Amino acid sequence: MASLVTSSPMGQLRPTTPCGTNDELSPMTGNETNVTGLGFPQYYKGAQIGFLVVLFFLIVIGNVVVLAAIAVNKERRKSRMNFFIMHLALSDLLTGPLVVLADLISKISIYWSAGNAVCRLHKFAQVVVMYSSTYLLVALSLDRLDAVARPLQFTSAWLRVKILVSLAWGLSLAFALPQLVLFHVHEIHGGPMCGLELSLSGWQIYLSLIAVSL
Protein backbone atom coordinates (compact mmCIF):
# COMPACT_ATOMS: atom_id res chain seq x y z
CA MET A 1 0.00 0.00 0.00
CA ALA A 2 2.96 2.25 0.63
CA SER A 3 4.66 1.47 -2.67
CA LEU A 4 1.95 0.71 -5.21
CA VAL A 5 -0.64 3.02 -6.73
CA THR A 6 -3.87 1.98 -5.11
CA SER A 7 -7.54 2.83 -5.30
CA SER A 8 -9.64 1.75 -2.37
CA PRO A 9 -12.50 2.90 -0.16
CA MET A 10 -9.87 4.38 2.12
CA GLY A 11 -8.54 6.69 -0.56
CA GLN A 12 -5.61 6.87 -2.91
CA LEU A 13 -2.16 7.05 -1.38
CA ARG A 14 0.32 8.52 -3.83
CA PRO A 15 4.06 8.30 -3.11
CA THR A 16 6.51 11.06 -3.93
CA THR A 17 10.16 10.94 -4.84
CA PRO A 18 12.73 11.18 -1.99
CA CYS A 19 13.25 14.88 -2.64
CA GLY A 20 9.56 15.66 -2.91
CA THR A 21 9.85 16.35 -6.66
CA ASN A 22 8.38 14.67 -9.70
CA ASP A 23 11.72 13.73 -11.20
CA GLU A 24 12.32 10.20 -12.33
CA LEU A 25 14.17 7.89 -9.98
CA SER A 26 17.18 5.91 -11.03
CA PRO A 27 16.63 2.54 -12.70
CA MET A 28 15.86 -0.39 -10.42
CA THR A 29 17.00 -3.94 -10.61
CA GLY A 30 15.02 -7.00 -11.57
CA ASN A 31 11.62 -6.58 -13.18
CA GLU A 32 10.96 -3.21 -11.57
CA THR A 33 10.66 -0.25 -13.90
CA ASN A 34 11.35 3.43 -13.43
CA VAL A 35 8.99 5.75 -11.65
CA THR A 36 7.24 7.95 -14.19
CA GLY A 37 7.63 11.69 -14.36
CA LEU A 38 4.48 12.04 -12.25
CA GLY A 39 6.09 10.20 -9.37
CA PHE A 40 3.88 7.09 -9.72
CA PRO A 41 5.63 3.70 -9.49
CA GLN A 42 4.98 1.40 -12.45
CA TYR A 43 5.90 -1.95 -10.90
CA TYR A 44 4.39 -4.67 -13.05
CA LYS A 45 1.65 -2.33 -14.30
CA GLY A 46 0.71 -4.62 -17.18
CA ALA A 47 0.39 -7.60 -14.84
CA GLN A 48 -1.75 -5.58 -12.41
CA ILE A 49 -4.10 -4.49 -15.19
CA GLY A 50 -4.36 -8.02 -16.55
CA PHE A 51 -5.11 -9.42 -13.11
CA LEU A 52 -7.82 -6.81 -12.46
CA VAL A 53 -9.47 -7.53 -15.83
CA VAL A 54 -9.62 -11.27 -15.08
CA LEU A 55 -10.82 -10.63 -11.52
CA PHE A 56 -13.56 -8.28 -12.75
CA PHE A 57 -14.98 -10.82 -15.19
CA LEU A 58 -14.80 -13.62 -12.61
CA ILE A 59 -16.72 -11.52 -10.07
CA VAL A 60 -19.39 -10.44 -12.54
CA ILE A 61 -19.91 -13.80 -14.25
CA GLY A 62 -19.80 -15.84 -11.04
CA ASN A 63 -22.31 -13.72 -9.16
CA VAL A 64 -24.63 -13.30 -12.16
CA VAL A 65 -24.75 -17.09 -12.47
CA VAL A 66 -25.66 -17.42 -8.78
CA LEU A 67 -28.39 -14.78 -9.02
CA ALA A 68 -29.80 -16.31 -12.20
CA ALA A 69 -29.83 -19.80 -10.69
CA ILE A 70 -31.92 -18.53 -7.78
CA ALA A 71 -34.20 -16.33 -9.90
CA VAL A 72 -35.24 -19.02 -12.41
CA ASN A 73 -36.17 -21.62 -9.79
CA LYS A 74 -39.29 -20.94 -7.74
CA GLU A 75 -38.35 -23.46 -5.04
CA ARG A 76 -34.94 -21.87 -4.58
CA ARG A 77 -36.54 -18.45 -4.13
CA LYS A 78 -38.56 -19.83 -1.20
CA SER A 79 -35.44 -20.90 0.70
CA ARG A 80 -34.26 -18.72 3.63
CA MET A 81 -30.66 -19.68 2.91
CA ASN A 82 -30.94 -18.70 -0.73
CA PHE A 83 -32.39 -15.34 0.31
CA PHE A 84 -29.18 -14.60 2.20
CA ILE A 85 -27.06 -15.97 -0.66
CA MET A 86 -28.94 -13.77 -3.15
CA HIS A 87 -28.10 -10.62 -1.17
CA LEU A 88 -24.49 -11.75 -0.70
CA ALA A 89 -24.17 -12.35 -4.44
CA LEU A 90 -25.66 -8.92 -5.15
CA SER A 91 -23.20 -7.28 -2.77
CA ASP A 92 -20.26 -9.14 -4.30
CA LEU A 93 -21.49 -8.34 -7.80
CA LEU A 94 -21.44 -4.62 -7.01
CA THR A 95 -17.83 -5.02 -5.88
CA GLY A 96 -16.89 -5.68 -9.51
CA PRO A 97 -17.76 -2.29 -11.06
CA LEU A 98 -17.45 -0.18 -7.90
CA VAL A 99 -14.09 -1.44 -6.62
CA VAL A 100 -12.24 -3.61 -9.15
CA LEU A 101 -13.25 -1.73 -12.30
CA ALA A 102 -12.64 1.61 -10.56
CA ASP A 103 -9.16 0.46 -9.56
CA LEU A 104 -8.51 -0.67 -13.13
CA ILE A 105 -9.56 2.70 -14.55
CA SER A 106 -7.43 4.57 -12.00
CA LYS A 107 -4.35 2.56 -13.00
CA ILE A 108 -4.90 3.50 -16.64
CA SER A 109 -6.05 7.11 -16.42
CA ILE A 110 -4.39 8.02 -13.07
CA TYR A 111 -6.26 11.32 -12.65
CA TRP A 112 -9.90 11.75 -11.56
CA SER A 113 -12.05 13.65 -14.05
CA ALA A 114 -15.62 12.90 -12.87
CA GLY A 115 -15.99 15.81 -10.47
CA ASN A 116 -16.32 16.22 -6.72
CA ALA A 117 -19.91 14.96 -6.34
CA VAL A 118 -19.23 11.71 -8.21
CA CYS A 119 -16.03 11.26 -6.20
CA ARG A 120 -17.93 11.33 -2.91
CA LEU A 121 -20.79 9.15 -4.15
CA HIS A 122 -18.35 6.63 -5.58
CA LYS A 123 -16.39 6.30 -2.34
CA PHE A 124 -19.64 6.08 -0.41
CA ALA A 125 -20.84 3.22 -2.64
CA GLN A 126 -17.49 1.43 -2.34
CA VAL A 127 -17.69 1.42 1.44
CA VAL A 128 -21.35 0.34 1.40
CA VAL A 129 -20.55 -2.84 -0.54
CA MET A 130 -17.49 -3.47 1.62
CA TYR A 131 -19.54 -3.31 4.81
CA SER A 132 -22.57 -5.13 3.37
CA SER A 133 -20.62 -8.29 2.55
CA THR A 134 -19.41 -8.50 6.13
CA TYR A 135 -22.74 -7.69 7.77
CA LEU A 136 -24.71 -10.06 5.52
CA LEU A 137 -22.38 -12.89 6.55
CA VAL A 138 -22.96 -11.97 10.18
CA ALA A 139 -26.73 -11.96 9.62
CA LEU A 140 -26.55 -15.36 7.95
CA SER A 141 -24.43 -16.72 10.82
CA LEU A 142 -26.92 -15.45 13.43
CA ASP A 143 -29.79 -17.11 11.59
CA ARG A 144 -27.93 -20.43 11.34
CA LEU A 145 -26.82 -20.23 14.98
CA ASP A 146 -30.41 -19.78 16.11
CA ALA A 147 -31.50 -22.74 13.98
CA VAL A 148 -28.82 -25.03 15.45
CA ALA A 149 -28.71 -23.82 19.06
CA ARG A 150 -32.47 -23.42 19.58
CA PRO A 151 -34.20 -25.71 17.07
CA LEU A 152 -37.42 -25.96 19.09
CA GLN A 153 -37.79 -22.19 19.38
CA PHE A 154 -36.55 -21.52 15.86
CA THR A 155 -39.15 -20.04 13.56
CA SER A 156 -39.13 -20.25 9.79
CA ALA A 157 -41.01 -16.96 9.47
CA TRP A 158 -39.61 -14.69 6.78
CA LEU A 159 -39.97 -11.58 8.93
CA ARG A 160 -36.84 -12.43 10.93
CA VAL A 161 -34.81 -12.99 7.77
CA LYS A 162 -35.94 -9.73 6.22
CA ILE A 163 -35.14 -7.84 9.43
CA LEU A 164 -31.60 -9.29 9.55
CA VAL A 165 -30.95 -8.46 5.90
CA SER A 166 -32.42 -4.97 6.26
CA LEU A 167 -30.23 -4.33 9.30
CA ALA A 168 -27.15 -5.46 7.37
CA TRP A 169 -27.82 -3.05 4.51
CA GLY A 170 -28.96 -0.29 6.88
CA LEU A 171 -25.78 -0.43 8.97
CA SER A 172 -23.69 -0.50 5.81
CA LEU A 173 -25.35 2.68 4.56
CA ALA A 174 -25.05 4.37 7.96
CA PHE A 175 -21.36 3.60 8.49
CA ALA A 176 -20.54 4.69 4.93
CA LEU A 177 -22.05 8.18 5.36
CA PRO A 178 -18.77 9.81 6.54
CA GLN A 179 -17.29 9.16 3.09
CA LEU A 180 -19.68 11.75 1.67
CA VAL A 181 -17.95 14.38 3.81
CA LEU A 182 -14.35 13.19 4.03
CA PHE A 183 -13.61 12.48 0.37
CA HIS A 184 -13.12 15.20 -2.20
CA VAL A 185 -11.15 16.02 -5.32
CA HIS A 186 -7.80 17.68 -4.69
CA GLU A 187 -4.62 18.29 -6.65
CA ILE A 188 -1.82 15.73 -6.41
CA HIS A 189 1.21 15.82 -8.71
CA GLY A 190 -0.43 18.45 -10.87
CA GLY A 191 -3.70 16.64 -11.46
CA PRO A 192 -7.07 16.02 -9.76
CA MET A 193 -7.40 13.02 -7.45
CA CYS A 194 -10.34 11.63 -5.51
CA GLY A 195 -9.10 10.90 -2.03
CA LEU A 196 -8.55 11.96 1.57
CA GLU A 197 -6.41 14.69 3.03
CA LEU A 198 -5.82 13.79 6.68
CA SER A 199 -3.08 14.30 9.22
CA LEU A 200 -1.28 11.30 10.68
CA SER A 201 -3.55 11.29 13.72
CA GLY A 202 -6.56 11.69 11.42
CA TRP A 203 -5.54 8.61 9.44
CA GLN A 204 -5.07 6.64 12.65
CA ILE A 205 -8.57 7.54 13.86
CA TYR A 206 -10.13 6.91 10.45
CA LEU A 207 -8.54 3.47 9.98
CA SER A 208 -9.27 2.49 13.58
CA LEU A 209 -12.96 3.30 13.14
CA ILE A 210 -13.10 1.21 9.95
CA ALA A 211 -11.39 -1.70 11.68
CA VAL A 212 -13.83 -1.56 14.60
CA SER A 213 -16.91 -1.27 12.38
CA LEU A 214 -15.82 -4.29 10.37
Helices and strands as residue ranges (DSSP letters): H 45-71, H 74-77, H 80-95, I 96-100, H 101-109, H 116-149, H 158-176, H 179-182, E 184-188, E 191-195, H 200-213
